[in-house]
Amino acid sequence: MMKANKIIKLFKGTVIHSLEIGKVEILPNSLIGIDEEGVIQHMKSNYEDLKQLEKDVSSICINNGIDEKESVIDMGNKFLIPGFIDTHAHAPQYHNAGTGTDLPLLKWLEKYTFPVESKFKDLVFAENVYSKVVDRMLRHGTTTCCYYATIHLEASELLADIVSKRGQRAFIGKVCMDRHSPDHYIESTEQSINNTREFVDRILSKGNELVQPIVTPRFAPSCTNELMEALGKLSQEKQTLIQSHLSENKDEIEWVKSLYPGIESYTHVYKHFNLLNERTIMAHCVHLSEEEIKLISTQQTAISHCPISNFTLSSGNLDVRKVLEANIKLGLGSDISGGYHPSILQVIRDSIKCSNSHYFNNDNHTPLTFEEAFYLATVGGSKVVNLDHRIGNFMIGKDFDAQIIDPFVSNSPFDCFDGETLKDIFQKFIYLGDDRNLSSLYIKGNKIKF
Ligand SMILES: O=c1[nH]c(=O)c2nc[nH]c2[nH]1
């Protein structure tokens, strides 16, 4: 049984969240109370009698010894939604976001991505880019992010420190690459193993439960067997999450086939090295065979769907319906900077377009609805990072990771009209909203500056 702590803050107004895929609950006249740990202790909705709501506000304030004027946030005609969860982003690549959109994956890595990542050995350069990317993610309502850093130990730790300072919830990975990488951006096997262990220990020793290390073999082609094996063992020993890339681009898949002629498939390569389990997040997964989908499902591995990136690098389109039908954990990723936009709202829109494009070629594909895409950006993401008991929606006992959205802000990118329902306004926000609509942001109950 969860201990009910003293409520220190109340949020009054419309709450919108998902409890199950495809269903968005729109709950006017709601009351959410959080304790000093930022945990939701009270959640009641749909008061028909507003006097009763006010009575409850007063009695909660009296019972918890808090001042009504200071502790109650009346959201008025704004609404509360869960923070977005970005399940795949490359923090250093934010430097390049919006540029270098003309090449497919392997050429793009060589021409644009490795050169910029190699600059992160310079901590001044790193601090500038990392401060900006974390601030930008927060401004777009991303309360939890799975970040790739670079191969550099110190700069990766710096990213974790910046994230901690800003109060974001995140998984941070020091990238591992000990082969098929340029001379200016490669580590020895020994360096990669030792620095990853050191990185994991350093992050864990900081004791910030919101910021966790994640073991990060870049992708199978850039890691030797010895490194892959060591990373599988390390993540098992430390019980960390694992993130990598899988089946994004057809040339990449052919390359993996040539590197591992004896192994059944790209997905089986990760399985072979104990890197495909219930703590793993695989980005992209665009070209999986039926066998590979089955294996991912059996292993309870999660997929991060990155449609902006998949369109931009001309990688292909993930069939989300197939993934959902296989009962695979699925969330959304910006994949900065393969994906050019840091906003999960933009990723939601492209996930719907991606699914629609499947439908053009296959009548049996039911296109993703905006309600489903919103679920993937919130609850879906929470399952991907194995934190669905803590975040994703506003159930009692979960942490309060939330965005207060103002659809009527003076410079709003969309207009609302008389007679529109809350659902209409919410849908307009999903399709047309942006950071101008973000009024306040909370992570584990803390109000975040952005
Ligand atoms: O979209 C991607 N971005 C990357 O940085 C990367 N590295 C390997 N595979 C990758 N795919």
Ligand as a Chemical Component Dictionary entry (heavy atoms), coordinates in Angstrom:
data_LIG
# 
_chem_comp.id                   LIG 
_chem_comp.type                 NON-POLYMER 
_chem_comp.pdbx_formal_charge   0 
_chem_comp.three_letter_code    LIG 
# 
loop_
_chem_comp_atom.comp_id 
_chem_comp_atom.atom_id 
_chem_comp_atom.alt_atom_id 
_chem_comp_atom.type_symbol 
_chem_comp_atom.charge 
_chem_comp_atom.model_Cartn_x 
_chem_comp_atom.model_Cartn_y 
_chem_comp_atom.model_Cartn_z 
_chem_comp_atom.pdbx_ordinal 
LIG O1 O1 O 0 19.399 7.849 -37.063 1  
LIG C1 C1 C 0 20.516 7.465 -36.699 2  
LIG N1 N1 N 0 21.355 8.340 -36.080 3  
LIG C2 C2 C 0 22.589 7.986 -35.667 4  
LIG O2 O2 O 0 23.305 8.811 -35.114 5  
LIG C3 C3 C 0 22.969 6.634 -35.895 6  
LIG N2 N2 N 0 24.084 5.956 -35.634 7  
LIG C4 C4 C 0 23.903 4.706 -36.066 8  
LIG N3 N3 N 0 22.672 4.584 -36.639 9  
LIG C5 C5 C 0 22.089 5.771 -36.536 10 
LIG N4 N4 N 0 20.880 6.193 -36.925 11 
# 
loop_
_chem_comp_bond.comp_id 
_chem_comp_bond.atom_id_1 
_chem_comp_bond.atom_id_2 
_chem_comp_bond.value_order 
_chem_comp_bond.pdbx_ordinal 
LIG O1 C1 DOUB 1  
LIG C1 N1 SING 2  
LIG C1 N4 SING 3  
LIG N1 C2 SING 4  
LIG C2 O2 DOUB 5  
LIG C2 C3 SING 6  
LIG C3 N2 SING 7  
LIG C3 C5 DOUB 8  
LIG N2 C4 DOUB 9  
LIG C4 N3 SING 10 
LIG N3 C5 SING 11 
LIG C5 N4 SING 12 
# 
